[in-house]
Amino acid sequence: MMGADKSKDSKSGKTEDVKIDKWDTSALKNALDDAAKKVLLDTYGYKESHKLVDCRLFICTIAVGFATFALIWDYLRPFPESRPVLITCVSLSYFVLMGVLTVYTTYCEKGFFLVALEKDKTGVDPDNVWHLSSYLKKYDDIYHLTMSYMDGKTKKTTSAEVSKSVAQFFDEKGYLCTENFSPVVVSLRSTITKEKKEK
């Protein structure tokens, strides 16, 4: 995470507090995203799923494969003999695969920074899935966190969103106050759980 490091906070006595540059929007968002992820994984024992990221990496690997093939081909058969292969590889790896990657990140990843699996206690039913996504506009102090839940059996989705000023979660020195932020994530999950029981 850019702009973030870990150090000791003498006031709280904690040895692993997160400190960031308060004026770096990306660092603010990343620190809060990591803290929200930690709550779901550590507090509730959910297991992180890496399928979405793995698929993105697979698409990128194919693109790199085309580029490598073009490089080797050009070495073995120097330009202009390699021209048709270079044009084909550039077209496939850049235009086509970048288009596929854009569609994938827009409609499949949907900005999720965490996909967590809630295992069925009996081991019979499919896993329930929790998603976390967020955004923080540049030069804005309002952090928007969205949590969604998909039932493994019915595939029905429930979601909730909270918007808070980042000033509530960081002190003057740029340390993340997890004791202020964690309850927000817990409350968001409780809202979804309550709605799920009422349905």
C-alpha positions as a Markdown table, in Angstrom:
| # | Residue | x | y | z |
|---|---|---|---|---|
| 1 | Met | 0.0 | 0.0 | 0.0 |
| 2 | Met | 1.5 | 3.3 | -1.1 |
| 3 | Gly | 2.0 | 6.0 | 1.5 |
| 4 | Ala | 1.4 | 3.6 | 4.4 |
| 5 | Asp | 3.7 | 2.1 | 7.0 |
| 6 | Lys | 3.6 | 0.4 | 10.3 |
| 7 | Ser | 5.0 | 1.8 | 13.5 |
| 8 | Lys | 4.5 | 2.0 | 17.3 |
| 9 | Asp | 2.0 | 4.3 | 18.8 |
| 10 | Ser | 3.2 | 5.3 | 22.3 |
| 11 | Lys | -0.3 | 6.4 | 23.4 |
| 12 | Ser | -2.2 | 3.2 | 22.6 |
| 13 | Gly | 0.8 | 0.9 | 23.2 |
| 14 | Lys | 0.0 | -1.0 | 19.9 |
| 15 | Thr | 2.9 | -2.2 | 17.9 |
| 16 | Glu | 1.3 | -2.5 | 14.5 |
| 17 | Asp | -0.6 | 0.8 | 14.0 |
| 18 | Val | -1.1 | 2.0 | 10.4 |
| 19 | Lys | 0.2 | 5.4 | 9.6 |
| 20 | Ile | -0.5 | 7.2 | 6.3 |
| 21 | Asp | -0.1 | 10.5 | 4.6 |
| 22 | Lys | -3.4 | 12.2 | 5.3 |
| 23 | Trp | -3.3 | 14.1 | 2.0 |
| 24 | Asp | -2.9 | 11.0 | -0.1 |
| 25 | Thr | -6.4 | 9.9 | -1.2 |
| 26 | Ser | -5.2 | 6.5 | -2.4 |
| 27 | Ala | -3.4 | 5.8 | 0.9 |
| 28 | Leu | -6.5 | 6.8 | 2.9 |
| 29 | Lys | -8.8 | 4.5 | 0.8 |
| 30 | Asn | -6.3 | 1.6 | 0.9 |
| 31 | Ala | -5.8 | 1.8 | 4.6 |
| 32 | Leu | -9.6 | 1.8 | 5.3 |
| 33 | Asp | -10.1 | -1.0 | 2.7 |
| 34 | Asp | -7.5 | -3.1 | 4.5 |
| 35 | Ala | -9.0 | -2.4 | 7.8 |
| 36 | Ala | -12.5 | -3.4 | 6.6 |
| 37 | Lys | -11.1 | -6.6 | 5.1 |
| 38 | Lys | -9.4 | -7.4 | 8.3 |
| 39 | Val | -12.6 | -7.2 | 10.3 |
| 40 | Leu | -14.5 | -9.7 | 8.1 |
| 41 | Leu | -11.6 | -12.1 | 7.8 |
| 42 | Asp | -10.3 | -12.0 | 11.4 |
| 43 | Thr | -13.4 | -11.2 | 13.5 |
| 44 | Tyr | -15.8 | -13.5 | 11.7 |
| 45 | Gly | -13.3 | -16.1 | 10.3 |
| 46 | Tyr | -14.4 | -15.8 | 6.7 |
| 47 | Lys | -12.1 | -17.1 | 4.0 |
| 48 | Glu | -10.9 | -14.8 | 1.3 |
| 49 | Ser | -11.6 | -16.0 | -2.3 |
| 50 | His | -9.0 | -15.0 | -4.9 |
| 51 | Lys | -10.9 | -16.2 | -8.0 |
| 52 | Leu | -11.7 | -12.7 | -9.4 |
| 53 | Val | -8.1 | -11.6 | -9.1 |
| 54 | Asp | -6.8 | -14.9 | -10.5 |
| 55 | Cys | -9.0 | -14.5 | -13.6 |
| 56 | Arg | -7.7 | -11.0 | -14.1 |
| 57 | Leu | -4.1 | -12.2 | -13.8 |
| 58 | Phe | -4.9 | -15.0 | -16.3 |
| 59 | Ile | -6.1 | -12.5 | -18.9 |
| 60 | Cys | -3.0 | -10.4 | -18.3 |
| 61 | Thr | -0.8 | -13.5 | -18.6 |
| 62 | Ile | -2.2 | -14.3 | -22.0 |
| 63 | Ala | -1.5 | -10.8 | -23.1 |
| 64 | Val | 2.1 | -11.1 | -21.9 |
| 65 | Gly | 2.3 | -14.4 | -23.7 |
| 66 | Phe | 1.4 | -12.8 | -27.0 |
| 67 | Ala | 4.0 | -10.1 | -26.4 |
| 68 | Thr | 6.7 | -12.7 | -25.6 |
| 69 | Phe | 5.9 | -14.7 | -28.7 |
| 70 | Ala | 6.1 | -11.6 | -30.9 |
| 71 | Leu | 9.5 | -10.7 | -29.3 |
| 72 | Ile | 10.9 | -14.2 | -29.9 |
| 73 | Trp | 9.5 | -14.4 | -33.4 |
| 74 | Asp | 10.9 | -11.0 | -34.3 |
| 75 | Tyr | 14.3 | -12.2 | -33.0 |
| 76 | Leu | 14.2 | -15.3 | -35.1 |
| 77 | Arg | 12.7 | -13.7 | -38.2 |
| 78 | Pro | 13.7 | -10.0 | -38.1 |
| 79 | Phe | 11.5 | -7.2 | -39.4 |
| 80 | Pro | 10.0 | -6.9 | -42.1 |
| 81 | Glu | 9.5 | -10.7 | -42.3 |
| 82 | Ser | 8.0 | -10.7 | -38.8 |
| 83 | Arg | 5.5 | -7.8 | -39.6 |
| 84 | Pro | 2.3 | -10.0 | -40.0 |
| 85 | Val | 3.0 | -11.8 | -36.7 |
| 86 | Leu | 3.8 | -8.5 | -34.9 |
| 87 | Ile | 0.5 | -6.9 | -36.1 |
| 88 | Thr | -1.5 | -10.0 | -35.1 |
| 89 | Cys | 0.1 | -10.2 | -31.6 |
| 90 | Val | -0.3 | -6.4 | -31.0 |
| 91 | Ser | -3.9 | -6.5 | -32.1 |
| 92 | Leu | -4.8 | -9.6 | -30.0 |
| 93 | Ser | -2.8 | -8.7 | -26.9 |
| 94 | Tyr | -3.5 | -5.0 | -26.7 |
| 95 | Phe | -6.8 | -4.2 | -28.3 |
| 96 | Val | -8.8 | -7.4 | -27.9 |
| 97 | Leu | -7.4 | -8.6 | -24.5 |
| 98 | Met | -7.5 | -5.1 | -23.0 |
| 99 | Gly | -11.1 | -4.9 | -24.1 |
| 100 | Val | -11.8 | -8.2 | -22.5 |
| 101 | Leu | -10.0 | -7.0 | -19.3 |
| 102 | Thr | -12.1 | -3.8 | -19.2 |
| 103 | Val | -15.3 | -5.7 | -19.6 |
| 104 | Tyr | -14.2 | -8.2 | -16.9 |
| 105 | Thr | -13.2 | -5.6 | -14.3 |
| 106 | Thr | -16.4 | -3.6 | -15.0 |
| 107 | Tyr | -19.0 | -6.3 | -15.0 |
| 108 | Cys | -17.4 | -9.1 | -13.0 |
| 109 | Glu | -15.1 | -7.5 | -10.4 |
| 110 | Lys | -17.4 | -4.5 | -10.0 |
| 111 | Gly | -14.8 | -2.7 | -7.8 |
| 112 | Phe | -14.8 | -5.4 | -5.1 |
| 113 | Phe | -11.6 | -5.4 | -3.0 |
| 114 | Leu | -12.7 | -8.4 | -1.0 |
| 115 | Val | -14.7 | -11.5 | -1.8 |
| 116 | Ala | -15.1 | -13.5 | 1.4 |
| 117 | Leu | -16.6 | -17.0 | 1.8 |
| 118 | Glu | -18.7 | -17.9 | 4.8 |
| 119 | Lys | -18.5 | -21.6 | 5.0 |
| 120 | Asp | -21.7 | -23.6 | 5.7 |
| 121 | Lys | -21.4 | -25.1 | 9.2 |
| 122 | Thr | -22.8 | -28.4 | 8.1 |
| 123 | Gly | -20.6 | -28.5 | 5.0 |
| 124 | Val | -23.6 | -29.4 | 2.8 |
| 125 | Asp | -24.9 | -26.1 | 1.4 |
| 126 | Pro | -22.8 | -23.8 | -0.8 |
| 127 | Asp | -20.8 | -21.1 | 0.8 |
| 128 | Asn | -22.4 | -17.7 | 1.5 |
| 129 | Val | -20.5 | -14.9 | -0.2 |
| 130 | Trp | -19.6 | -11.4 | 1.2 |
| 131 | His | -18.4 | -8.6 | -1.0 |
| 132 | Leu | -16.8 | -5.3 | 0.0 |
| 133 | Ser | -16.4 | -2.4 | -2.3 |
| 134 | Ser | -15.6 | 1.3 | -1.7 |
| 135 | Tyr | -14.7 | 4.6 | -3.3 |
| 136 | Leu | -13.2 | 7.9 | -2.2 |
| 137 | Lys | -13.3 | 10.7 | -4.7 |
| 138 | Lys | -10.1 | 12.8 | -5.2 |
| 139 | Tyr | -10.1 | 15.9 | -3.0 |
| 140 | Asp | -13.1 | 14.5 | -1.0 |
| 141 | Asp | -13.2 | 13.4 | 2.6 |
| 142 | Ile | -16.2 | 11.1 | 2.4 |
| 143 | Tyr | -15.4 | 7.4 | 2.3 |
| 144 | His | -18.2 | 5.2 | 0.9 |
| 145 | Leu | -18.2 | 1.5 | 1.9 |
| 146 | Thr | -20.6 | -1.0 | 0.5 |
| 147 | Met | -21.0 | -4.5 | 1.8 |
| 148 | Ser | -23.2 | -7.1 | 0.1 |
| 149 | Tyr | -24.2 | -10.6 | 1.0 |
| 150 | Met | -25.2 | -13.4 | -1.4 |
| 151 | Asp | -26.9 | -16.5 | 0.0 |
| 152 | Gly | -25.3 | -19.6 | -1.2 |
| 153 | Lys | -28.5 | -21.5 | -1.6 |
| 154 | Thr | -31.0 | -18.9 | -2.9 |
| 155 | Lys | -28.4 | -16.6 | -4.6 |
| 156 | Lys | -30.4 | -13.7 | -3.2 |
| 157 | Thr | -28.3 | -10.6 | -2.5 |
| 158 | Thr | -28.6 | -8.1 | 0.3 |
| 159 | Ser | -26.5 | -5.0 | 0.5 |
| 160 | Ala | -25.9 | -2.0 | 2.7 |
| 161 | Glu | -23.8 | 1.2 | 2.4 |
| 162 | Val | -22.3 | 3.7 | 4.8 |
| 163 | Ser | -20.6 | 7.0 | 4.1 |
| 164 | Lys | -18.4 | 8.7 | 6.6 |
| 165 | Ser | -15.7 | 11.3 | 6.7 |
| 166 | Val | -12.2 | 9.9 | 6.8 |
| 167 | Ala | -11.4 | 12.5 | 9.6 |
| 168 | Gln | -13.4 | 10.2 | 12.0 |
| 169 | Phe | -10.9 | 7.4 | 11.5 |
| 170 | Phe | -7.5 | 9.1 | 11.5 |
| 171 | Asp | -5.8 | 11.2 | 14.1 |
| 172 | Glu | -3.7 | 14.3 | 13.6 |
| 173 | Lys | -0.5 | 12.3 | 12.9 |
| 174 | Gly | -2.2 | 10.1 | 10.3 |
| 175 | Tyr | -2.6 | 7.0 | 12.4 |
| 176 | Leu | -5.7 | 4.8 | 11.7 |
| 177 | Cys | -8.0 | 4.6 | 14.7 |
| 178 | Thr | -9.2 | 1.0 | 14.2 |
| 179 | Glu | -11.4 | 1.3 | 17.4 |
| 180 | Asn | -13.4 | 4.0 | 15.5 |
| 181 | Phe | -13.5 | 2.2 | 12.2 |
| 182 | Ser | -14.1 | -1.4 | 13.1 |
| 183 | Pro | -17.5 | -0.8 | 14.7 |
| 184 | Val | -18.7 | 0.8 | 11.4 |
| 185 | Val | -17.9 | -2.4 | 9.5 |
| 186 | Val | -19.5 | -4.6 | 12.3 |
| 187 | Ser | -22.6 | -2.4 | 12.2 |
| 188 | Leu | -22.8 | -2.7 | 8.4 |
| 189 | Arg | -22.7 | -6.5 | 8.7 |
| 190 | Ser | -25.3 | -6.4 | 11.5 |
| 191 | Thr | -27.6 | -4.4 | 9.2 |
| 192 | Ile | -27.4 | -7.0 | 6.5 |
| 193 | Thr | -27.8 | -9.9 | 8.9 |
| 194 | Lys | -30.9 | -8.3 | 10.4 |
| 195 | Glu | -32.4 | -7.7 | 6.9 |
| 196 | Lys | -31.6 | -11.3 | 6.0 |
| 197 | Lys | -33.4 | -12.7 | 9.1 |
| 198 | Glu | -36.5 | -10.5 | 8.4 |
| 199 | Lys | -36.9 | -11.8 | 4.9 |
